[in-house]
């Protein structure tokens, strides 16, 4: 049996456990054995983006050591964390003869969830069912960081009963941007307003995302504006029977 390792991510673990369970459910239905390294922590991206490279490196070293003791590909429901593993770890350890190759080995094993389903397993239909409209927001790191876009769209296109509609200006950031939303809250708030306005223009009651950061940010904006639309991680949509 094929085995993978789930990297759950901080936000999913703390705020959206149903997303993590959905990922496990789908993979297991596809005959995949899902392992979970309990020593895993944050990927280190907040520290990396804040310029705290020493702290980010310590977290990266820990993560590499944890997953070196596991077998199989690493699957994460976050383009943001996948980007950190693939690109930022290499930057952290560039020129280090010991840690750089270990970081590259970790990167080679890492897949964002929809990317793993489509590109590694060759699966675009997981048997999901949905009644009504869906629209898709491509998270920045997923789209631009690791060039994953056709994969989630292919999976959504095969959800039985779903009507997939375009989100106007879909490629615009939702405003979360990791620590950007903390460092530039006014700018973040304006982008969030635009994203919610575009969601309303799509007329879809449900927005689908691939990253918990976008999910948390947009849900917060909808709640504050007392809007009725909901935001769901793609794994939960694909787990809907």
Beta strands, then each sheet from edge to edge (+ up, - down):
strand 1: 3-7
strand 2: 33-35
strand 3: 73-76
strand 4: 110-112
strand 5: 129-136
strand 6: 160-165
strand 7: 206-209
strand 8: 230-233
sheet 1: 2+ 1+ 3+ 4+
sheet 2: 6+ 5+ 7+ 8+
end
